[in-house]
């Protein structure tokens, strides 16, 4: 092979971009983003681990138990003293009505709780019996039981991440805004990483972690932990050795300096060189970050890597810890993708389905919280557990629950968030969020606030944002 310095300039640019072009686009200006130069508030969190349960986890069988469902089981809502929920003005929140009010879910029989629950920790926070190990972490959780959204179908997955209804189009996601607004903590890794199989195309697809008009440099970067090459498109072109590639970058820098002398105002030239160099550094940093072989046997057990049912999600959780430990700002982790609406979508077989899914996440998520805490990292890492909506109090004449945008639960932990509390509430049937109600972007605003960012300062000239997109921090759960 000829020495890299003998390669013509045009060929050099072409060869270095072949293997690195995709990642370069996602890395441009990582350390010099315009928003990263904005004045930040005092940040209480450095990083976020965002866990999303695809399909709509039942709030009543996880973090908002409703004993009234057992008392009124088998009756229609109209036959109970809670018939007024069917006349509530909150029903107007729904922009796309997916059910006929005369024949749909609201007239079906109330379905009893499918699992028990009990007070957990010193706080006495009520947590489902399906999540015993997460229950051990109850004193670190701030459960928000009063979420609501607009879309009664699974476009709500996209809406949870952008704050906008699917019919409005695609918009930047919360992870992209965090990426846009923050400087880097590690110039060898992306700031925004995605783990797990994403949302299906029916429900938003990869737009649930993309940046849309902010530009692809702020997209989430997917890592494939099931592959020996977790970031394959960051590899050098076939036949190019790392030493040779290093020489190419040295020549590229020299050529860049010459070009900058002629065109001192060409910021894109400098940005492209930096993006190539970042991709070059990632080739070594990413494999090391996701190599779990260096972790102890205790860590593997803590996250459930020694059990078949928890191994996969345990790998995601342990990798997420390793990534934030190395300075990644936002790690988005999906659970329950099935190529459609998602495994948490339990119209039928809720007891079998939810109990299985809860087993898959219980030890790994609890392991993550315990590990972060014992390492002194929980104070600076904000963990969010979320889903697109809840499930109905009644069943559609089956053994499951249906879509429910009117009231559901999420929780946060660490990163300056109070622990051992339940904020807001749904009514006695779990139908409507009635106390301290929060639209989905209040979660976004809380995350950005804890990262030291003002959501209202995150805007692009010529791209008007609606007030609902900004949300408001949930002050009651902030320590």
VEXDREN-385891 format. One record per residue (C-alpha): y, z, x. Coordinates in steps of 0.5 Angstrom, whole numbers, plus 500, padded with zeros to 3 digits. Each point is the difference from the previous one (the first is absolute). Example, Ala and Ser with C-alpha at 12.3 -4.5 7.8 and 13.67 -1.06 7.14 Angstrom:
2
491516525
507498502
% end
This chain:
479
500500500
507499503
505505501
503502494
507499503
498492500
499500493
506496497
505504496
498496493
493501501
501508502
503501494
495497496
494503504
503507499
501499493
493498498
497506500
506505499
504496495
498504494
501506503
506498503
503499493
498507498
503503506
507497501
506505501
495506499
504504505
507497498
500499493
507500496
498505496
497505506
507500502
502503494
502508500
494504498
500506496
497506503
492498500
495505498
494495501
499495505
494496497
497499493
493499498
500497493
493500497
499495494
495501495
499493497
498499492
504507497
497506502
499505494
505506500
497504496
493500504
504501506
506504501
503501492
494503496
501500493
495505496
503498493
496493501
494505500
503503493
501494497
495496503
497494494
507501496
505494500
507502503
502500493
495505497
503505505
507504501
502495505
501494496
507500502
498497506
499493497
507500497
504502507
505496503
497500506
495495498
506495501
499500507
495495500
502493501
494497499
496502494
492499502
498504493
500499493
503506497
496499494
493499504
502502507
498506504
505505496
496500494
493502504
497506500
502505505
495501506
499506503
501502507
494498505
500505505
502507501
506503504
503506503
505504503
500498508
503504506
505505499
505496496
495500494
501492500
495497495
496495503
494496497
493502502
499493503
504502505
498506503
502499508
507497498
500507495
500504507
506496502
504502493
505504504
503494503
500496494
506498496
497497494
505496495
497500493
506496497
499493503
501494495
501492501
501494496
494496500
494502496
495495504
499499508
506497502
502507500
497500507
505496502
506503496
498507504
501497506
506496499
503504494
501493496
496497494
495495502
504495496
506501504
497497506
498502507
505505504
499505506
496505500
501508502
496499506
504494502
507504498
498505505
498495505
507497499
503506501
497504506
500499507
494500504
496506503
495495504
502493502
492499501
498500493
503498493
504504496
497499493
492499500
495499495
493502499
495499495
499494495
506498497
502500492
497493497
504494499
500502492
504506501
505498506
495499506
503501507
507500497
499507499
501501507
505494502
507500501
502494496
507498501
501505506
496495504
493500503
502505506
500506495
493498496
494505501
495498506
493500497
495503505
493498499
496506502
493497498
501495506
499500507
507497501
505504495
506496501
496493502
507496499
503504506
495497505
502495505
498493499
493498502
499500508
506503502
499507504
505506499
502499507
502493499
503502493
505505504
502495505
502495494
504506497
503501507
502493500
503500493
504506501
503496506
501494496
503504494
505503505
502493502
501498493
504506498
505498505
501493497
500503493
502508500
500500492
493498499
497506497
494497498
498498507
500507502
496502494
495495501
498502507
500508498
496498494
495496505
500506505
498505494
494496498
498500507
500508501
497500493
494497503
498506504
503505495
497499494
493500502
501507503
503502494
495499496
494502504
497506497
495501505
504504504
501505495
495506500
494501495
504506497
506495498
494495497
497505496
507502497
502494498
493498497
498495505
493503500
499499493
498493497
505501494
506502504
499496506
504494498
506504498
499505505
501495505
507498497
502507500
499502507
503493502
506502496
501506504
499497506
505494498
506505498
498505506
502493505
506499496
498495494
506502495
496498493
493499499
498497493
492502499
497496494
494503496
496497494
501493501
495496497
503493499
502501493
504506497
497505505
494505499
505506498
500496493
495504496
500497493
493501500
496505504
505505502
496506502
496496504
505495503
505505502
496506502
497494505
507498502
502507501
494502505
503494504
507503501
499507499
498502507
503495504
507501497
499508501
498498507
506497501
505505497
496506504
500496507
507498499
502508499
495502506
504495504
507502498
501493497
500502493
507502500
503493503
495496496
501499492
493498497
500497493
495499495
501495494
497496495
504494495
499504494
496505497
494500494
501501493
498507496
495495495
495495502
499493497
494502497
496501506
499505506
506499504
508500499
505494500
507498503
505505500
507499502
504506496
497506505
496501506
500503507
501499507
501505506
503501506
499505506
503501507
507497502
504505498
497501493
498506496
493502500
496503494
505498494
499496494
506496498
502497493
495500495
497496494
499502493
493504498
496494499
503497507
503494496
507500502
504502506
505505497
503505505
503498506
498492499
500496506
500492500
496498506
505498505
502508500
494500504
503495505
507503500
496507502
496496506
506497502
505506500
494504504
501495505
507501501
502493496
505499494
497495495
507498498
501498507
494496500
503493497
501493503
506496499
499495494
494504497
502504495
496506498
499504493
501507500
493501498
498497507
503506503
497506497
502507501
497505505
496505496
504506502
496505497
494499505
504499506
500507505
% end
